Amino acid sequence: MSSTPRPRRGRRPGRAALVCAALAAVACAAGCAAERTPPRAAPPSGQAPSAAGGARAAERPFTLAASGDVLPHASVIQQAAADAGGTGYDFRPMLAGVAPVVSRADLAICHMETVYGANGDYSGYPSFKSPPEIAEALAATGYDSCSTASNHTLDDGAPGIARTLDALDRAGVAHAGSARTEREAGRPAWLSAGGAKVAQLAYTYGTNDIPLPEDRPWSVALIDEQRIVDDARAARRAGADVVVVSLHWGTEWQNAVDEQQLSLGRALTAAATDGRPDIDLLLGTHAHVPQAYEKVGGTWVVYGMGDQIAGAMINYEGVQDPRGNQGSIARFTFSPPAKPGARWEVTRAEYVPQWMDTAAGRVVNLSDVIAKGSARPEHHTALAAVTSAVLGRGAAEDGLVMGR
């Protein structure tokens, strides 16, 4: 994030009727998978997953959940220290409120915006170095992979990247978007669920004007339309049934989707090989406020999921802005192709509104607390704001519903 004041662009108007309908339906929103099947590691050979070393595994629908920026400010680090009881850092209680949503998904993807420090050398804004214990919390919550390409990926240079990816590896969380070696930079995160081989790619618009290391220009994947398409096609050739692209993009503090997001989203969703789209899902982060979901040319684009973990956020006008602690978890059900060579289709699209309660240091599943009758006024306010942003480009007309 940035704290340098600059003009804030206008917010796209919400669709009042759709918002009201979504809020009315929250008490009966369901949509959670009944049971989560642990993802399998994809075969390193690049071949399609198989059962008993022979025929392809039986295909079935699977759910994929994704969430926004994990951005540990100093106050968040302090809360994790308190939750650990004075020894180390424990981020698990912070995420406990959304753990049921994450853990029930067959695949779950987070966005790890910051790099990790070591030996107590931790810091928040403006140059982040987070405790590596957060990787353990992400794994315990149920995340299978995280995008790691952001404007803060080079906050501590190559050592910061190495510490981060090492910690995620130890925790068993896959990652895409930053790399320790040139070979690693050329690989997506490989996941598997429902008999499908899933490739996750990740890119960022920039690195806060920190130049890429001359000897490691591949350390962070930068957004480039042709590169993204080429990488997606390479993943498909390597056997990916579903290609997911995570993008750190957009304009901070702007709920409305900007022109770069719109144009790049259109281009990426239009890319196809032999009539089959090269990319099956776009997941956006960075704006720090919730943004719209939209189905573009048959492919779902989540322009911005907002922040999942963050301290009290200060906007460009220098005031605390509650939108910086609002966000959503995107959840999509992919069903097997109707015929050989066709794509895996999204047959259900959901958003789960969430809010970071900075006073308590906890992430709140808004639809859940409201359905249980335990919501406070600030929960209703946050829910209305998230819903307005998420539905702001007509996603409800394409079947997007609120989940729990």
VOKOLLO-284462 format. One record per residue (C-alpha): residue in three letters; x, y, z. Coordinates in nm, 3 decimals. Layout:
N
ala | X | Y | Z $
...
//
This chain:
404
met | 0.000 | 0.000 | 0.000 $
ser | 0.098 | 0.363 | -0.016 $
ser | 0.037 | 0.655 | 0.217 $
thr | 0.134 | 0.937 | -0.021 $
pro | -0.176 | 1.154 | -0.062 $
arg | -0.315 | 1.175 | -0.412 $
pro | -0.661 | 1.232 | -0.557 $
arg | -0.899 | 0.940 | -0.521 $
arg | -1.107 | 0.853 | -0.822 $
gly | -1.480 | 0.821 | -0.804 $
arg | -1.651 | 0.500 | -0.705 $
arg | -1.872 | 0.313 | -0.947 $
pro | -2.234 | 0.319 | -0.826 $
gly | -2.362 | -0.007 | -0.681 $
arg | -2.673 | -0.181 | -0.811 $
ala | -2.919 | -0.116 | -0.531 $
ala | -3.174 | -0.377 | -0.631 $
leu | -2.915 | -0.651 | -0.657 $
val | -2.757 | -0.553 | -0.328 $
cys | -3.089 | -0.563 | -0.147 $
ala | -3.169 | -0.903 | -0.296 $
ala | -2.830 | -1.040 | -0.193 $
leu | -2.865 | -0.909 | 0.160 $
ala | -3.211 | -1.058 | 0.191 $
ala | -3.077 | -1.397 | 0.083 $
val | -2.783 | -1.409 | 0.321 $
ala | -2.959 | -1.603 | 0.595 $
cys | -3.018 | -1.896 | 0.361 $
ala | -2.694 | -1.873 | 0.166 $
ala | -2.517 | -2.207 | 0.162 $
gly | -2.302 | -2.325 | -0.124 $
cys | -2.020 | -2.468 | 0.092 $
ala | -1.878 | -2.797 | -0.021 $
ala | -1.993 | -3.076 | 0.206 $
glu | -1.648 | -3.220 | 0.253 $
arg | -1.306 | -3.105 | 0.144 $
thr | -1.088 | -3.350 | -0.044 $
pro | -0.717 | -3.282 | 0.010 $
pro | -0.549 | -3.172 | -0.314 $
arg | -0.296 | -3.404 | -0.473 $
ala | 0.039 | -3.283 | -0.590 $
ala | 0.036 | -3.274 | -0.968 $
pro | 0.267 | -3.519 | -1.146 $
pro | 0.605 | -3.355 | -1.210 $
ser | 0.620 | -3.507 | -1.556 $
gly | 0.348 | -3.273 | -1.678 $
gln | 0.121 | -3.565 | -1.765 $
ala | -0.245 | -3.568 | -1.674 $
pro | -0.323 | -3.711 | -1.328 $
ser | -0.386 | -4.082 | -1.335 $
ala | -0.526 | -4.351 | -1.108 $
ala | -0.322 | -4.665 | -1.029 $
gly | -0.055 | -4.539 | -1.265 $
gly | -0.277 | -4.598 | -1.566 $
ala | -0.612 | -4.453 | -1.667 $
arg | -0.693 | -4.093 | -1.587 $
ala | -0.849 | -4.041 | -1.244 $
ala | -1.226 | -4.017 | -1.236 $
glu | -1.331 | -3.658 | -1.288 $
arg | -1.575 | -3.481 | -1.059 $
pro | -1.666 | -3.121 | -0.977 $
phe | -1.434 | -2.938 | -0.739 $
thr | -1.443 | -2.605 | -0.558 $
leu | -1.172 | -2.342 | -0.569 $
ala | -1.168 | -2.063 | -0.311 $
ala | -0.945 | -1.755 | -0.328 $
ser | -0.895 | -1.453 | -0.102 $
gly | -0.726 | -1.114 | -0.100 $
asp | -0.418 | -0.945 | 0.037 $
val | -0.246 | -1.078 | 0.349 $
leu | -0.077 | -0.756 | 0.461 $
pro | 0.064 | -0.777 | 0.816 $
his | 0.105 | -0.424 | 0.946 $
ala | 0.284 | -0.367 | 1.277 $
ser | -0.046 | -0.391 | 1.465 $
val | -0.116 | -0.728 | 1.303 $
ile | 0.226 | -0.857 | 1.402 $
gln | 0.165 | -0.739 | 1.758 $
gln | -0.169 | -0.921 | 1.766 $
ala | -0.005 | -1.242 | 1.646 $
ala | 0.255 | -1.209 | 1.922 $
ala | -0.022 | -1.166 | 2.180 $
asp | -0.210 | -1.467 | 2.041 $
ala | 0.107 | -1.674 | 2.076 $
gly | 0.115 | -1.599 | 2.447 $
gly | 0.450 | -1.429 | 2.444 $
thr | 0.644 | -1.694 | 2.252 $
gly | 0.668 | -1.645 | 1.878 $
tyr | 0.374 | -1.546 | 1.658 $
asp | 0.043 | -1.721 | 1.602 $
phe | -0.172 | -1.600 | 1.312 $
arg | -0.414 | -1.893 | 1.328 $
pro | -0.668 | -1.730 | 1.564 $
met | -0.679 | -1.430 | 1.331 $
leu | -0.798 | -1.652 | 1.044 $
ala | -1.019 | -1.889 | 1.244 $
gly | -1.340 | -1.715 | 1.138 $
val | -1.286 | -1.798 | 0.770 $
ala | -1.110 | -2.132 | 0.818 $
pro | -1.432 | -2.331 | 0.756 $
val | -1.476 | -2.164 | 0.416 $
val | -1.113 | -2.214 | 0.319 $
ser | -1.071 | -2.568 | 0.450 $
arg | -1.391 | -2.695 | 0.288 $
ala | -1.277 | -2.591 | -0.059 $
asp | -1.101 | -2.857 | -0.262 $
leu | -0.839 | -2.596 | -0.351 $
ala | -0.772 | -2.267 | -0.173 $
ile | -0.549 | -1.982 | -0.291 $
cys | -0.429 | -1.683 | -0.089 $
his | -0.231 | -1.372 | -0.177 $
met | 0.083 | -1.336 | 0.036 $
glu | 0.164 | -0.972 | -0.032 $
thr | 0.468 | -0.934 | 0.190 $
val | 0.800 | -1.111 | 0.231 $
tyr | 0.925 | -1.264 | 0.552 $
gly | 1.197 | -1.149 | 0.789 $
ala | 1.399 | -1.356 | 1.034 $
asn | 1.516 | -1.363 | 1.395 $
gly | 1.278 | -1.096 | 1.517 $
asp | 1.360 | -0.849 | 1.237 $
tyr | 0.998 | -0.781 | 1.142 $
ser | 0.830 | -0.464 | 1.022 $
gly | 0.509 | -0.328 | 0.878 $
tyr | 0.452 | -0.041 | 0.637 $
pro | 0.628 | 0.092 | 0.435 $
ser | 0.886 | -0.187 | 0.397 $
phe | 0.728 | -0.510 | 0.511 $
lys | 0.906 | -0.804 | 0.669 $
ser | 0.657 | -1.043 | 0.825 $
pro | 0.711 | -1.327 | 1.074 $
pro | 0.745 | -1.656 | 0.882 $
glu | 0.497 | -1.817 | 1.121 $
ile | 0.225 | -1.675 | 0.899 $
ala | 0.299 | -1.951 | 0.648 $
glu | 0.209 | -2.211 | 0.910 $
ala | -0.118 | -2.029 | 0.979 $
leu | -0.207 | -2.019 | 0.611 $
ala | -0.150 | -2.393 | 0.587 $
ala | -0.348 | -2.461 | 0.904 $
thr | -0.636 | -2.251 | 0.771 $
gly | -0.648 | -2.469 | 0.462 $
tyr | -0.465 | -2.276 | 0.191 $
asp | -0.296 | -2.489 | -0.073 $
ser | -0.117 | -2.217 | -0.269 $
cys | -0.044 | -1.845 | -0.255 $
ser | 0.041 | -1.583 | -0.513 $
thr | 0.358 | -1.402 | -0.406 $
ala | 0.399 | -1.138 | -0.678 $
ser | 0.320 | -0.791 | -0.542 $
asn | 0.456 | -0.439 | -0.522 $
his | 0.620 | -0.543 | -0.192 $
thr | 0.795 | -0.858 | -0.317 $
leu | 1.133 | -0.681 | -0.332 $
asp | 1.101 | -0.503 | 0.003 $
asp | 1.395 | -0.707 | 0.132 $
gly | 1.553 | -0.808 | -0.198 $
ala | 1.640 | -1.163 | -0.293 $
pro | 1.688 | -1.275 | 0.072 $
gly | 1.330 | -1.174 | 0.150 $
ile | 1.200 | -1.378 | -0.142 $
ala | 1.406 | -1.679 | -0.039 $
arg | 1.290 | -1.666 | 0.324 $
thr | 0.928 | -1.638 | 0.213 $
leu | 0.932 | -1.925 | -0.032 $
asp | 1.137 | -2.141 | 0.205 $
ala | 0.877 | -2.088 | 0.478 $
leu | 0.588 | -2.164 | 0.245 $
asp | 0.766 | -2.481 | 0.132 $
arg | 0.815 | -2.592 | 0.492 $
ala | 0.446 | -2.533 | 0.558 $
gly | 0.342 | -2.727 | 0.248 $
val | 0.192 | -2.427 | 0.070 $
ala | 0.263 | -2.396 | -0.303 $
his | 0.343 | -2.055 | -0.452 $
ala | 0.364 | -1.863 | -0.778 $
gly | 0.483 | -1.517 | -0.877 $
ser | 0.831 | -1.491 | -0.724 $
ala | 1.132 | -1.719 | -0.748 $
arg | 1.465 | -1.817 | -0.595 $
thr | 1.604 | -1.958 | -0.921 $
glu | 1.549 | -1.895 | -1.290 $
arg | 1.414 | -2.246 | -1.330 $
glu | 1.161 | -2.192 | -1.053 $
ala | 1.049 | -1.867 | -1.218 $
gly | 0.939 | -2.059 | -1.525 $
arg | 0.707 | -2.292 | -1.338 $
pro | 0.350 | -2.241 | -1.220 $
ala | 0.221 | -2.375 | -0.892 $
trp | 0.078 | -2.718 | -0.972 $
leu | -0.228 | -2.840 | -0.787 $
ser | -0.481 | -3.115 | -0.839 $
ala | -0.845 | -3.167 | -0.745 $
gly | -1.144 | -3.349 | -0.885 $
gly | -0.923 | -3.535 | -1.128 $
ala | -0.813 | -3.204 | -1.281 $
lys | -0.460 | -3.073 | -1.296 $
val | -0.463 | -2.703 | -1.199 $
ala | -0.187 | -2.452 | -1.279 $
gln | -0.164 | -2.121 | -1.093 $
leu | 0.034 | -1.831 | -1.242 $
ala | 0.088 | -1.494 | -1.071 $
tyr | 0.209 | -1.147 | -1.176 $
thr | 0.234 | -0.792 | -1.040 $
tyr | 0.213 | -0.450 | -1.204 $
gly | 0.540 | -0.342 | -1.039 $
thr | 0.762 | -0.341 | -0.731 $
asn | 0.731 | 0.013 | -0.590 $
asp | 1.008 | 0.139 | -0.818 $
ile | 1.258 | -0.106 | -0.669 $
pro | 1.446 | -0.235 | -0.975 $
leu | 1.464 | -0.605 | -1.042 $
pro | 1.807 | -0.738 | -0.942 $
glu | 2.039 | -0.728 | -1.244 $
asp | 2.153 | -1.083 | -1.178 $
arg | 1.797 | -1.201 | -1.099 $
pro | 1.558 | -1.029 | -1.340 $
trp | 1.328 | -1.329 | -1.308 $
ser | 1.281 | -1.283 | -0.929 $
val | 0.934 | -1.131 | -0.965 $
ala | 0.689 | -1.195 | -1.247 $
leu | 0.570 | -0.864 | -1.393 $
ile | 0.245 | -0.819 | -1.580 $
asp | 0.293 | -0.846 | -1.955 $
glu | -0.001 | -0.955 | -2.166 $
gln | 0.194 | -1.169 | -2.410 $
arg | 0.401 | -1.330 | -2.140 $
ile | 0.090 | -1.425 | -1.943 $
val | -0.071 | -1.579 | -2.249 $
asp | 0.250 | -1.763 | -2.339 $
asp | 0.283 | -1.896 | -1.983 $
ala | -0.080 | -2.008 | -1.979 $
arg | -0.036 | -2.191 | -2.308 $
ala | 0.281 | -2.356 | -2.180 $
ala | 0.092 | -2.471 | -1.871 $
arg | -0.181 | -2.612 | -2.090 $
arg | 0.075 | -2.800 | -2.300 $
ala | 0.221 | -2.939 | -1.976 $
gly | -0.117 | -3.090 | -1.897 $
ala | -0.311 | -2.821 | -1.711 $
asp | -0.686 | -2.875 | -1.726 $
val | -0.755 | -2.546 | -1.544 $
val | -0.530 | -2.239 | -1.563 $
val | -0.574 | -1.977 | -1.289 $
val | -0.399 | -1.640 | -1.318 $
ser | -0.347 | -1.419 | -1.011 $
leu | -0.293 | -1.050 | -1.091 $
his | -0.171 | -0.778 | -0.854 $
trp | -0.319 | -0.481 | -1.038 $
gly | -0.568 | -0.194 | -1.028 $
thr | -0.582 | 0.143 | -0.853 $
glu | -0.548 | 0.155 | -0.476 $
trp | -0.851 | 0.285 | -0.284 $
gln | -1.073 | 0.268 | -0.592 $
asn | -1.373 | 0.036 | -0.583 $
ala | -1.436 | 0.101 | -0.950 $
val | -1.238 | -0.117 | -1.189 $
asp | -0.981 | 0.088 | -1.382 $
glu | -0.919 | 0.086 | -1.757 $
gln | -0.602 | -0.123 | -1.734 $
gln | -0.791 | -0.398 | -1.552 $
leu | -1.074 | -0.387 | -1.804 $
ser | -0.851 | -0.394 | -2.112 $
leu | -0.614 | -0.660 | -1.981 $
gly | -0.904 | -0.866 | -1.852 $
arg | -1.068 | -0.858 | -2.194 $
ala | -0.745 | -0.953 | -2.369 $
leu | -0.660 | -1.241 | -2.139 $
thr | -1.008 | -1.391 | -2.138 $
ala | -1.017 | -1.368 | -2.519 $
ala | -0.691 | -1.560 | -2.565 $
ala | -0.765 | -1.909 | -2.697 $
thr | -0.599 | -2.205 | -2.865 $
asp | -0.799 | -2.422 | -3.105 $
gly | -1.117 | -2.260 | -2.976 $
arg | -1.043 | -2.336 | -2.609 $
pro | -0.970 | -2.040 | -2.376 $
asp | -0.613 | -2.036 | -2.251 $
ile | -0.711 | -1.902 | -1.907 $
asp | -0.999 | -2.028 | -1.694 $
leu | -1.005 | -1.778 | -1.405 $
leu | -0.854 | -1.437 | -1.322 $
leu | -0.805 | -1.340 | -0.956 $
gly | -0.718 | -0.981 | -0.868 $
thr | -0.554 | -0.820 | -0.565 $
his | -0.384 | -0.490 | -0.468 $
ala | -0.655 | -0.219 | -0.453 $
his | -0.708 | -0.279 | -0.075 $
val | -1.083 | -0.233 | -0.125 $
pro | -1.337 | -0.480 | -0.261 $
gln | -1.396 | -0.466 | -0.634 $
ala | -1.634 | -0.627 | -0.880 $
tyr | -1.664 | -0.979 | -1.011 $
glu | -1.757 | -1.009 | -1.378 $
lys | -1.801 | -1.284 | -1.636 $
val | -1.609 | -1.171 | -1.944 $
gly | -1.649 | -1.375 | -2.259 $
gly | -1.746 | -1.681 | -2.058 $
thr | -1.458 | -1.652 | -1.808 $
trp | -1.491 | -1.519 | -1.454 $
val | -1.275 | -1.222 | -1.358 $
val | -1.244 | -1.117 | -0.994 $
tyr | -1.100 | -0.768 | -1.026 $
gly | -1.017 | -0.728 | -0.659 $
met | -1.084 | -0.929 | -0.345 $
gly | -0.977 | -0.654 | -0.106 $
asp | -0.765 | -0.711 | 0.203 $
gln | -0.801 | -1.025 | 0.410 $
ile | -0.550 | -0.939 | 0.683 $
ala | -0.443 | -0.577 | 0.742 $
gly | -0.417 | -0.321 | 1.017 $
ala | -0.632 | -0.008 | 1.027 $
met | -0.588 | 0.131 | 0.676 $
ile | -0.512 | 0.495 | 0.596 $
asn | -0.621 | 0.618 | 0.254 $
tyr | -0.464 | 0.881 | 0.027 $
glu | -0.654 | 1.154 | 0.207 $
gly | -0.472 | 1.063 | 0.527 $
val | -0.775 | 0.927 | 0.713 $
gln | -0.864 | 0.579 | 0.830 $
asp | -1.081 | 0.415 | 0.566 $
pro | -1.297 | 0.116 | 0.668 $
arg | -1.298 | -0.012 | 0.310 $
gly | -0.937 | -0.117 | 0.361 $
asn | -1.052 | -0.394 | 0.593 $
gln | -1.332 | -0.522 | 0.371 $
gly | -1.300 | -0.803 | 0.123 $
ser | -1.440 | -1.122 | -0.019 $
ile | -1.352 | -1.484 | -0.068 $
ala | -1.425 | -1.596 | -0.423 $
arg | -1.551 | -1.953 | -0.458 $
phe | -1.604 | -2.127 | -0.790 $
thr | -1.723 | -2.479 | -0.863 $
phe | -1.556 | -2.628 | -1.169 $
ser | -1.727 | -2.918 | -1.344 $
pro | -1.564 | -3.165 | -1.586 $
pro | -1.572 | -3.098 | -1.960 $
ala | -1.889 | -3.189 | -2.144 $
lys | -1.677 | -3.347 | -2.419 $
pro | -1.310 | -3.427 | -2.479 $
gly | -1.102 | -3.119 | -2.547 $
ala | -1.354 | -2.878 | -2.393 $
arg | -1.281 | -2.664 | -2.087 $
trp | -1.374 | -2.730 | -1.728 $
glu | -1.677 | -2.507 | -1.677 $
val | -1.761 | -2.293 | -1.375 $
thr | -2.106 | -2.415 | -1.280 $
arg | -2.144 | -2.217 | -0.959 $
ala | -1.996 | -1.879 | -0.867 $
glu | -2.005 | -1.740 | -0.512 $
tyr | -1.858 | -1.466 | -0.300 $
val | -1.821 | -1.482 | 0.076 $
pro | -1.798 | -1.130 | 0.227 $
gln | -1.537 | -1.084 | 0.498 $
trp | -1.415 | -0.808 | 0.724 $
met | -1.102 | -0.763 | 0.933 $
asp | -1.205 | -0.654 | 1.282 $
thr | -0.892 | -0.456 | 1.369 $
ala | -1.003 | -0.401 | 1.729 $
ala | -1.025 | -0.774 | 1.792 $
gly | -0.756 | -0.874 | 1.544 $
arg | -0.987 | -1.125 | 1.373 $
val | -1.114 | -1.190 | 1.021 $
val | -1.493 | -1.218 | 1.022 $
asn | -1.711 | -1.417 | 0.782 $
leu | -1.987 | -1.158 | 0.746 $
ser | -2.254 | -1.379 | 0.593 $
asp | -2.199 | -1.635 | 0.868 $
val | -2.232 | -1.398 | 1.164 $
ile | -2.540 | -1.238 | 1.011 $
ala | -2.702 | -1.576 | 0.940 $
lys | -2.636 | -1.677 | 1.302 $
gly | -2.793 | -1.359 | 1.434 $
ser | -2.474 | -1.245 | 1.606 $
ala | -2.397 | -0.949 | 1.379 $
arg | -2.323 | -0.600 | 1.506 $
pro | -2.407 | -0.279 | 1.315 $
glu | -2.055 | -0.260 | 1.170 $
his | -2.101 | -0.608 | 1.025 $
his | -2.411 | -0.500 | 0.836 $
thr | -2.233 | -0.187 | 0.713 $
ala | -1.935 | -0.387 | 0.585 $
leu | -2.159 | -0.647 | 0.422 $
ala | -2.351 | -0.380 | 0.231 $
ala | -2.027 | -0.219 | 0.112 $
val | -1.870 | -0.546 | -0.003 $
thr | -2.188 | -0.657 | -0.179 $
ser | -2.225 | -0.325 | -0.358 $
ala | -1.869 | -0.347 | -0.490 $
val | -1.879 | -0.715 | -0.583 $
leu | -2.206 | -0.684 | -0.776 $
gly | -2.119 | -0.347 | -0.928 $
arg | -2.066 | -0.483 | -1.281 $
gly | -2.371 | -0.706 | -1.306 $
ala | -2.226 | -1.034 | -1.177 $
ala | -2.558 | -1.136 | -1.019 $
glu | -2.709 | -1.148 | -1.367 $
asp | -2.449 | -1.410 | -1.456 $
gly | -2.532 | -1.621 | -1.152 $
leu | -2.299 | -1.492 | -0.880 $
val | -2.450 | -1.554 | -0.536 $
met | -2.346 | -1.495 | -0.177 $
gly | -2.213 | -1.797 | 0.007 $
arg | -2.125 | -1.885 | 0.367 $
//
